[in-house]
């Protein structure tokens, strides 16, 4: 009788361990909604490439606790409605265990209520918006620093050089407005105001009016909150109009893609970064990234794919800490023990009260031949 009860309990435990959505004895299915076509496609493509370089390595070593990681990615074209539809498909039809590597603020904001209602964890969205950070969302874990962190660093640097005429060129959506708010906060802290504003619509390069608006105020520096094609179009148009303020971008712009779009006009353009210098192999995680990126047959190193790689390491560590009995609640609790988790010279901090991850910000400049210097 006792033996039968113990056998029943063991069977029930085994079934319970295997019952979580998206988890089997052999695999863990993750879902991603990101941009893979259109004017911002390099952001999603490179983020995914870096993540897969690490996931493929882990799978080749036998997976996590014996389970291979499968990443199912859907193209939302950087449009909110598409991201909401993709999120519903990933959760309700594809039955993923967790979400990973979403790209963009407006797309995340569209998916946010679905994520919260479904109680599906999302790790490492490629956005620095406060809507993911404050207040803490139990199911959302960030890796990168916030746009507030980035714009504070940019404004601090500019004002330390005596620059006080600072304008903002921003994408007219939740992303652009999140970055604009960061600049406003940083300037207000110093009893200053934005000198001028100009906008561009998401997924367009219609910048003529923006250039006209900047011509009226003649700023010394412009902080740009948009994706690489629109920022490149704006910088080129400004230079053609005879204006050469210093141009500053936040990390979401897509650094390598921006340099490529700008070609010879890129030299001197500056970008804040939220992960280490991808060509500095004295940093352990960069050394590992470079090796695995080559082994996976991916493109040359860049900031976006390094962010994907680091994000994949964080996701894998959370799954590893959650143990063999992998559930969504166990993953959340495991992630909240990372205080800190060192991925190799880059630290992530989580707790039940704080899911920000990192506050690391670096400043870089595009040099000649589309190279970067710090």
C-alpha positions in Angstrom: 0.0 0.0 0.0 2.8 2.4 1.0 4.7 1.4 -2.1 1.7 2.2 -4.3 1.3 5.6 -2.7 5.0 6.5 -3.2 4.8 5.3 -6.8 1.7 7.5 -7.4 3.4 10.5 -5.8 6.5 10.0 -7.9 4.4 9.7 -11.0 2.5 12.8 -10.1 5.8 14.8 -9.5 7.2 13.6 -12.8 4.0 14.7 -14.6 4.0 18.0 -12.8 7.6 18.7 -13.8 6.8 18.1 -17.4 3.5 19.8 -17.4 4.7 23.4 -17.8 3.8 25.0 -21.1 6.7 25.0 -23.6 8.8 22.5 -21.6 9.4 18.9 -22.4 12.0 16.4 -21.3 14.1 17.4 -24.3 13.5 21.1 -25.0 12.5 24.5 -23.8 10.6 26.7 -26.3 11.2 30.5 -26.1 9.3 33.1 -28.2 10.5 36.3 -29.7 8.6 39.1 -31.5 11.1 41.5 -33.2 11.8 43.4 -36.4 13.4 41.3 -39.2 12.2 43.2 -42.2 11.9 46.9 -43.0 13.9 50.0 -42.2 14.9 48.8 -38.7 15.5 45.1 -39.5 19.2 45.0 -38.5 18.2 45.5 -34.9 16.3 42.3 -34.7 18.5 40.3 -37.0 21.7 41.1 -35.0 20.0 40.7 -31.6 18.8 37.3 -32.7 22.2 36.3 -34.2 24.0 37.0 -31.0 21.5 35.1 -28.9 21.6 32.1 -31.2 25.4 32.0 -31.1 25.1 31.3 -27.3 21.9 29.1 -27.4 23.5 26.9 -30.1 26.6 26.5 -28.0 24.6 25.5 -25.0 22.6 23.1 -27.0 25.8 21.5 -28.4 26.9 20.9 -24.8 23.7 19.0 -24.0 21.4 21.9 -23.3 20.3 23.2 -19.8 19.5 20.4 -17.4 19.3 18.1 -20.4 16.9 20.3 -22.4 17.8 22.1 -25.7 16.7 25.7 -26.1 14.5 26.4 -29.1 14.0 30.1 -30.1 10.8 30.7 -32.2 11.0 34.2 -33.7 8.2 36.2 -35.4 8.6 39.3 -37.5 6.6 42.3 -36.2 8.2 44.8 -38.6 8.6 47.2 -35.6 4.8 47.9 -35.6 2.8 47.7 -32.3 -0.3 45.9 -33.7 2.0 43.2 -35.3 3.8 42.8 -32.0 0.5 42.3 -30.1 -0.6 39.7 -32.6 2.7 37.9 -32.5 2.7 37.8 -28.7 -0.8 36.2 -28.7 0.4 33.6 -31.3 3.5 32.8 -29.3 1.6 32.3 -26.1 -1.7 30.8 -27.2 -0.8 28.9 -30.3 2.9 28.2 -30.2 2.7 27.5 -26.5 6.1 29.0 -25.6 7.5 28.7 -22.1 8.9 32.3 -21.9 9.5 35.3 -24.1 12.9 36.7 -25.0 14.6 39.5 -26.9 11.7 41.7 -28.0 12.9 44.8 -29.9 11.5 48.3 -29.3 9.4 50.4 -27.0 6.1 50.8 -29.0 6.1 47.1 -29.7 6.7 46.1 -26.1 4.1 48.5 -24.9 1.5 46.8 -27.2 2.5 43.4 -25.9 2.7 44.4 -22.2 -0.9 43.8 -21.2 -0.9 40.4 -22.9 2.3 39.4 -21.1 1.0 40.5 -17.7 -2.4 38.8 -18.2 -0.8 35.6 -19.4 1.9 35.7 -16.7 4.6 34.7 -19.1 8.1 35.9 -18.3 9.9 38.1 -20.8 13.7 38.4 -20.5 15.9 41.0 -22.2 13.7 43.3 -24.2 15.9 45.5 -26.5 14.6 48.9 -25.1 15.5 51.2 -22.4 12.0 52.6 -21.7 10.8 53.2 -18.1 7.6 51.4 -19.0 9.5 48.1 -18.4 11.2 49.3 -15.3 9.1 51.5 -13.0 7.0 50.2 -11.5 8.5 46.7 -11.4 6.6 44.2 -13.6 6.9 40.7 -12.0 7.2 39.1 -15.4 9.7 41.4 -17.1 13.5 41.3 -16.6 15.7 43.9 -18.3 19.3 43.4 -19.2 20.3 46.8 -20.7 20.5 50.2 -18.9 17.6 52.6 -19.3 17.2 55.5 -21.7 17.3 57.7 -18.6 20.7 56.3 -17.8 21.9 56.9 -21.3 20.6 60.4 -21.7 21.9 61.4 -18.3 25.4 60.3 -19.4 25.1 62.2 -22.7 23.9 65.4 -21.1 26.5 65.2 -18.3 29.2 64.9 -20.9 27.9 67.8 -23.1 27.4 70.2 -20.2 30.8 69.4 -18.7 32.2 70.8 -22.0 30.2 74.0 -21.7 27.6 73.1 -24.3 24.2 74.5 -23.3 22.2 74.6 -26.6 21.0 71.0 -26.7 18.1 70.0 -29.1 16.4 66.6 -29.6 15.4 64.8 -32.8 13.1 62.0 -31.9 10.9 59.3 -33.3 7.2 60.3 -32.8 6.2 57.3 -30.8 6.7 55.7 -27.3 10.4 55.1 -28.0 11.2 58.6 -29.0 9.1 60.1 -26.2 10.8 57.9 -23.7 14.2 59.2 -24.8 13.0 62.8 -24.9 11.8 62.5 -21.3 15.2 61.2 -20.4 16.9 64.3 -21.9 14.3 66.6 -20.3 15.0 65.0 -16.9 18.8 65.3 -17.3 18.5 69.0 -18.4 16.0 69.9 -15.6 18.5 68.5 -13.1 20.9 71.2 -14.3 18.3 74.0 -14.5 18.3 73.8 -18.3 15.7 73.3 -21.0 15.8 71.7 -24.5 16.7 74.2 -27.1 14.5 72.8 -29.9 12.6 69.7 -31.0 12.1 67.9 -34.3 10.4 64.6 -35.1 10.3 61.8 -37.6 7.6 59.1 -38.0 8.5 55.5 -37.2 9.7 53.4 -40.2 10.2 56.5 -42.4 13.0 58.8 -43.4 11.0 61.9 -44.0 13.3 64.4 -42.3 13.0 67.6 -44.3 10.7 69.4 -41.8 13.0 68.2 -38.9 16.0 69.9 -40.6 14.0 73.1 -41.1 13.0 73.1 -37.4 16.6 72.7 -36.3 17.7 75.5 -38.7 15.5 77.9 -36.6 17.3 77.2 -33.3 20.9 76.4 -34.4 21.8 73.9 -31.6 25.3 73.1 -30.6 24.4 69.4 -30.0 21.5 67.2 -31.0 20.4 64.1 -29.1 18.7 61.7 -31.5 16.2 59.1 -30.4 15.3 57.1 -33.5 16.4 54.1 -35.5 19.5 54.0 -37.8 17.9 54.8 -41.2 16.0 57.9 -40.0 19.0 59.1 -38.0 21.3 58.7 -40.9 18.9 60.5 -43.2 18.7 63.4 -40.7 22.4 63.7 -40.2 23.1 63.7 -43.9 20.3 66.3 -44.6 21.6 68.5 -41.8 25.1 68.5 -43.2 23.8 69.3 -46.7 22.0 72.3 -45.2 25.3 73.5 -43.8 24.7 72.7 -40.1 27.2 70.6 -38.2 26.3 70.4 -34.5 27.6 67.4 -32.6 25.2 64.4 -33.2 24.5 62.0 -30.3 22.5 58.8 -30.5 21.3 56.4 -27.8 22.2 52.7 -28.2 18.9 51.5 -29.7 19.9 53.3 -33.0 21.9 50.2 -34.1 25.5 51.4 -34.1 27.0 49.3 -36.8 24.0 49.8 -39.1 24.1 53.6 -38.5 27.8 53.7 -39.4 27.1 51.8 -42.6 24.2 54.0 -43.6 26.2 57.2 -42.9 29.4 56.1 -44.8 31.7 59.1 -45.0 29.2 61.3 -43.0 29.5 59.2 -40.0 32.9 60.3 -38.7 32.5 62.1 -35.4 28.9 60.9 -34.7 28.6 59.8 -31.1 26.6 57.0 -29.6 25.9 55.9 -26.0 26.3 52.1 -25.5 24.8 49.7 -22.9 27.1 46.7 -23.4 30.9 46.5 -23.5 33.1 47.4 -26.5 32.6 44.3 -28.8 36.2 44.4 -30.1 37.9 44.5 -26.7 38.8 40.8 -26.1 40.4 41.6 -22.7 36.8 41.5 -21.4 35.9 37.8 -20.8 32.3 38.0 -22.2 33.6 39.7 -25.4 36.3 37.1 -25.8 33.7 34.3 -25.4 31.2 36.1 -27.7 33.8 36.6 -30.5 34.8 32.9 -30.4 31.2 31.6 -30.4 30.0 34.1 -33.0 32.7 32.8 -35.4 31.9 29.2 -34.6 28.3 29.9 -35.4 29.1 31.4 -38.8 27.6 34.8 -37.9 28.6 38.3 -39.0 31.4 40.4 -37.6 31.0 41.7 -34.0 28.7 44.6 -33.2 26.9 46.1 -30.3 23.5 44.7 -31.1 24.6 41.0 -31.4 26.7 41.3 -28.3 23.6 42.5 -26.4 21.8 39.4 -27.8 24.6 37.2 -26.6 24.7 38.7 -23.1 20.9 38.4 -22.9 21.0 34.7 -23.9 23.5 34.1 -21.2 21.2 35.7 -18.6 18.3 33.6 -19.9 20.3 30.4 -19.7 21.5 31.2 -16.2 18.0 31.8 -15.0 16.8 28.5 -16.5 19.8 26.7 -15.0 19.1 28.1 -11.5 15.4 27.2 -11.8 16.4 23.5 -11.9 15.1 20.4 -13.5 11.5 21.2 -12.4 11.2 24.1 -14.7 8.2 26.3 -14.3 7.5 30.0 -15.0 7.3 30.8 -11.3 10.6 28.9 -10.7 12.3 30.9 -13.5 11.1 34.2 -12.0 12.3 33.2 -8.5 15.6 32.0 -10.0 16.2 35.3 -11.9 15.6 37.2 -8.7 18.5 35.5 -7.1 21.0 37.2 -9.5 22.3 39.9 -7.2 24.7 40.1 -9.0 25.3 37.7 -11.9 28.6 38.3 -13.7 28.4 37.2 -17.4 32.1 37.9 -17.8 33.1 41.4 -16.9 29.5 42.7 -17.2 27.2 42.3 -14.2 23.4 41.9 -13.9 21.5 42.8 -10.7 18.0 41.4 -10.0 15.9 41.2 -6.9 12.2 40.9 -6.2 12.1 44.7 -5.9 14.3 45.5 -8.9 14.4 44.0 -12.4 16.5 46.7 -14.1 19.5 44.4 -14.7 22.3 46.9 -15.6 23.0 50.6 -15.5 26.2 50.3 -17.6 26.7 53.1 -20.1 29.7 53.9 -22.3 30.2 56.6 -24.9 31.6 55.9 -28.3 32.5 57.8 -31.5 32.3 56.6 -35.1 35.8 57.0 -36.5 37.1 56.6 -40.1 36.2 53.5 -42.1 33.0 52.9 -40.0 35.1 51.9 -37.0 34.3 52.8 -33.4 36.5 54.4 -30.7 35.8 55.0 -27.0 
